[in-house]
Amino acid sequence: MNDIERKVFRIIFNNTISHQPVTLKQLKIKTGRNEKELRQIIKSLIAQNRIKWDKEKNKWIVYMEDGFIV
């Protein structure tokens, strides 16, 4: 992961732990990136099997390197 992917991953991870869904607007504010860039970063994280969107629960599932799932 590069730096911006790591930053987005940590934001999603931290919000998942605190049970507060992160929005695209919040990601734009916290990262300073535009929507197009953030969508590409999120797609990259999904392709790397770092995160997954659970449609039924409307929340992110975060996969840690050690196999820990949140």
TIRO-2110 file (N, C-alpha, C; in Angstrom, 1 decimal):
// TIRO-2110
0.8, -1.2, 0.0, N, 1, A
0.0, 0.0, 0.0, CA, 1, A
0.9, 1.2, 0.0, C, 1, A
0.5, 2.2, -0.8, N, 2, A
1.2, 3.5, -0.7, CA, 2, A
0.6, 4.3, 0.4, C, 2, A
1.1, 5.5, 0.6, N, 3, A
0.8, 6.4, 1.7, CA, 3, A
-0.7, 6.7, 1.8, C, 3, A
-1.3, 7.2, 0.6, N, 4, A
-2.7, 7.6, 0.6, CA, 4, A
-3.6, 6.4, 0.8, C, 4, A
-3.2, 5.3, 0.2, N, 5, A
-4.1, 4.1, 0.5, CA, 5, A
-4.1, 3.7, 1.9, C, 5, A
-2.9, 3.8, 2.6, N, 6, A
-2.8, 3.5, 4.0, CA, 6, A
-3.6, 4.5, 4.8, C, 6, A
-3.6, 5.7, 4.4, N, 7, A
-4.3, 6.8, 5.2, CA, 7, A
-5.8, 6.5, 5.1, C, 7, A
-6.3, 6.2, 3.9, N, 8, A
-7.8, 5.9, 3.7, CA, 8, A
-8.1, 4.7, 4.4, C, 8, A
-7.3, 3.6, 4.4, N, 9, A
-7.5, 2.4, 5.1, CA, 9, A
-7.6, 2.6, 6.6, C, 9, A
-6.7, 3.4, 7.1, N, 10, A
-6.8, 3.7, 8.6, CA, 10, A
-8.0, 4.5, 9.0, C, 10, A
-8.4, 5.4, 8.1, N, 11, A
-9.6, 6.2, 8.4, CA, 11, A
-10.9, 5.3, 8.4, C, 11, A
-11.0, 4.4, 7.4, N, 12, A
-12.1, 3.4, 7.4, CA, 12, A
-12.0, 2.5, 8.6, C, 12, A
-10.8, 2.0, 8.9, N, 13, A
-10.6, 1.1, 10.0, CA, 13, A
-11.0, 1.7, 11.3, C, 13, A
-10.5, 2.9, 11.6, N, 14, A
-10.8, 3.6, 12.8, CA, 14, A
-12.3, 3.9, 13.0, C, 14, A
-13.0, 4.3, 11.9, N, 15, A
-14.4, 4.5, 11.9, CA, 15, A
-15.2, 3.2, 12.1, C, 15, A
-14.7, 2.1, 11.6, N, 16, A
-15.4, 0.8, 11.7, CA, 16, A
-15.3, 0.4, 13.1, C, 16, A
-14.2, 0.6, 13.8, N, 17, A
-14.0, 0.2, 15.2, CA, 17, A
-15.0, 1.0, 16.1, C, 17, A
-15.1, 2.3, 15.8, N, 18, A
-16.0, 3.1, 16.6, CA, 18, A
-17.5, 3.1, 16.1, C, 18, A
-17.8, 2.2, 15.2, N, 19, A
-19.1, 2.0, 14.7, CA, 19, A
-19.8, 3.2, 14.1, C, 19, A
-18.9, 4.1, 13.5, N, 20, A
-19.4, 5.3, 12.8, CA, 20, A
-19.1, 5.1, 11.3, C, 20, A
-20.1, 5.0, 10.5, N, 21, A
-19.8, 4.8, 9.1, CA, 21, A
-19.1, 6.1, 8.5, C, 21, A
-18.1, 5.9, 7.7, N, 22, A
-17.4, 7.0, 7.1, CA, 22, A
-18.0, 7.3, 5.8, C, 22, A
-18.2, 8.5, 5.5, N, 23, A
-18.8, 8.9, 4.2, CA, 23, A
-17.7, 9.4, 3.3, C, 23, A
-18.1, 9.5, 2.0, N, 24, A
-17.1, 10.0, 1.0, CA, 24, A
-16.8, 11.5, 1.3, C, 24, A
-17.7, 12.2, 1.8, N, 25, A
-17.5, 13.6, 2.2, CA, 25, A
-16.5, 13.7, 3.3, C, 25, A
-16.6, 12.9, 4.3, N, 26, A
-15.6, 12.9, 5.4, CA, 26, A
-14.2, 12.5, 4.9, C, 26, A
-14.1, 11.5, 4.0, N, 27, A
-12.9, 11.1, 3.4, CA, 27, A
-12.2, 12.3, 2.6, C, 27, A
-13.1, 13.0, 1.9, N, 28, A
-12.6, 14.2, 1.1, CA, 28, A
-12.0, 15.2, 2.0, C, 28, A
-12.6, 15.4, 3.2, N, 29, A
-12.2, 16.4, 4.1, CA, 29, A
-10.9, 16.0, 4.8, C, 29, A
-10.8, 14.7, 5.2, N, 30, A
-9.7, 14.2, 6.0, CA, 30, A
-8.4, 14.0, 5.1, C, 30, A
-8.6, 13.7, 3.8, N, 31, A
-7.5, 13.4, 2.9, CA, 31, A
-7.1, 14.5, 2.0, C, 31, A
-8.1, 15.4, 1.7, N, 32, A
-7.8, 16.5, 0.8, CA, 32, A
-7.8, 16.1, -0.7, C, 32, A
-8.4, 14.9, -0.9, N, 33, A
-8.4, 14.3, -2.3, CA, 33, A
-9.9, 14.6, -2.8, C, 33, A
-10.0, 14.5, -4.1, N, 34, A
-11.3, 14.7, -4.7, CA, 34, A
-12.0, 13.3, -4.8, C, 34, A
-13.3, 13.3, -5.2, N, 35, A
-14.1, 12.1, -5.2, CA, 35, A
-13.5, 11.0, -6.2, C, 35, A
-13.1, 11.5, -7.3, N, 36, A
-12.5, 10.5, -8.3, CA, 36, A
-11.3, 9.8, -7.8, C, 36, A
-10.4, 10.5, -7.2, N, 37, A
-9.2, 9.9, -6.6, CA, 37, A
-9.6, 8.9, -5.5, C, 37, A
-10.5, 9.3, -4.6, N, 38, A
-10.9, 8.5, -3.5, CA, 38, A
-11.6, 7.2, -4.0, C, 38, A
-12.4, 7.3, -5.1, N, 39, A
-13.0, 6.1, -5.6, CA, 39, A
-11.9, 5.1, -6.2, C, 39, A
-10.9, 5.7, -6.8, N, 40, A
-9.8, 4.8, -7.3, CA, 40, A
-9.1, 4.2, -6.2, C, 40, A
-8.8, 4.9, -5.1, N, 41, A
-8.1, 4.4, -3.9, CA, 41, A
-8.9, 3.3, -3.3, C, 41, A
-10.2, 3.5, -3.1, N, 42, A
-11.1, 2.5, -2.5, CA, 42, A
-11.2, 1.3, -3.4, C, 42, A
-11.3, 1.4, -4.7, N, 43, A
-11.2, 0.3, -5.6, CA, 43, A
-9.9, -0.5, -5.5, C, 43, A
-8.8, 0.2, -5.3, N, 44, A
-7.5, -0.4, -5.1, CA, 44, A
-7.5, -1.3, -3.8, C, 44, A
-8.0, -0.7, -2.8, N, 45, A
-8.1, -1.4, -1.5, CA, 45, A
-9.0, -2.6, -1.5, C, 45, A
-10.0, -2.5, -2.3, N, 46, A
-10.9, -3.7, -2.5, CA, 46, A
-10.2, -4.8, -3.3, C, 46, A
-9.5, -4.4, -4.3, N, 47, A
-8.8, -5.3, -5.2, CA, 47, A
-7.6, -6.0, -4.4, C, 47, A
-7.1, -5.3, -3.4, N, 48, A
-6.0, -5.9, -2.5, CA, 48, A
-6.6, -6.7, -1.4, C, 48, A
-7.9, -6.8, -1.4, N, 49, A
-8.6, -7.6, -0.3, CA, 49, A
-8.4, -7.0, 1.1, C, 49, A
-8.3, -5.7, 1.2, N, 50, A
-8.1, -5.0, 2.4, CA, 50, A
-9.4, -4.6, 3.1, C, 50, A
-10.4, -4.2, 2.2, N, 51, A
-11.7, -3.8, 2.7, CA, 51, A
-12.8, -4.4, 1.8, C, 51, A
-14.0, -4.5, 2.3, N, 52, A
-15.1, -5.0, 1.5, CA, 52, A
-16.4, -4.3, 2.1, C, 52, A
-17.3, -3.9, 1.2, N, 53, A
-18.5, -3.3, 1.6, CA, 53, A
-19.6, -4.3, 1.8, C, 53, A
-20.2, -4.4, 3.0, N, 54, A
-21.3, -5.3, 3.3, CA, 54, A
-22.6, -4.5, 3.0, C, 54, A
-23.2, -4.9, 1.9, N, 55, A
-24.5, -4.2, 1.5, CA, 55, A
-25.6, -4.4, 2.5, C, 55, A
-25.7, -5.6, 3.1, N, 56, A
-26.8, -5.8, 4.0, CA, 56, A
-26.7, -5.0, 5.3, C, 56, A
-25.5, -4.8, 5.8, N, 57, A
-25.3, -4.1, 7.0, CA, 57, A
-24.9, -2.6, 6.8, C, 57, A
-24.7, -2.3, 5.6, N, 58, A
-24.2, -0.9, 5.2, CA, 58, A
-23.0, -0.5, 6.0, C, 58, A
-22.0, -1.3, 6.0, N, 59, A
-20.7, -1.0, 6.7, CA, 59, A
-19.6, -1.7, 6.0, C, 59, A
-18.4, -1.2, 6.3, N, 60, A
-17.2, -1.7, 5.8, CA, 60, A
-16.7, -2.9, 6.6, C, 60, A
-16.2, -4.0, 5.9, N, 61, A
-15.5, -5.1, 6.6, CA, 61, A
-14.0, -4.8, 6.3, C, 61, A
-13.2, -4.8, 7.3, N, 62, A
-11.8, -4.5, 7.2, CA, 62, A
-11.0, -5.7, 7.5, C, 62, A
-10.1, -6.1, 6.6, N, 63, A
-9.2, -7.3, 6.7, CA, 63, A
-7.8, -6.8, 7.1, C, 63, A
-7.4, -7.2, 8.2, N, 64, A
-6.0, -6.8, 8.7, CA, 64, A
-5.0, -7.9, 8.1, C, 64, A
-3.8, -7.5, 8.1, N, 65, A
-2.7, -8.4, 7.6, CA, 65, A
-2.6, -9.7, 8.3, C, 65, A
-2.9, -9.7, 9.6, N, 66, A
-2.8, -10.9, 10.4, CA, 66, A
-4.1, -11.7, 10.4, C, 66, A
-5.0, -11.4, 9.5, N, 67, A
-6.2, -12.1, 9.4, CA, 67, A
-7.4, -11.6, 10.3, C, 67, A
-7.1, -10.6, 11.1, N, 68, A
-8.1, -10.1, 12.0, CA, 68, A
-9.2, -9.4, 11.2, C, 68, A
-10.4, -9.7, 11.4, N, 69, A
-11.5, -9.1, 10.6, CA, 69, A
-12.4, -8.2, 11.6, C, 69, A
-12.7, -7.0, 11.2, N, 70, A
-13.5, -6.1, 11.9, CA, 70, A
-14.8, -5.9, 11.2, C, 70, A
END
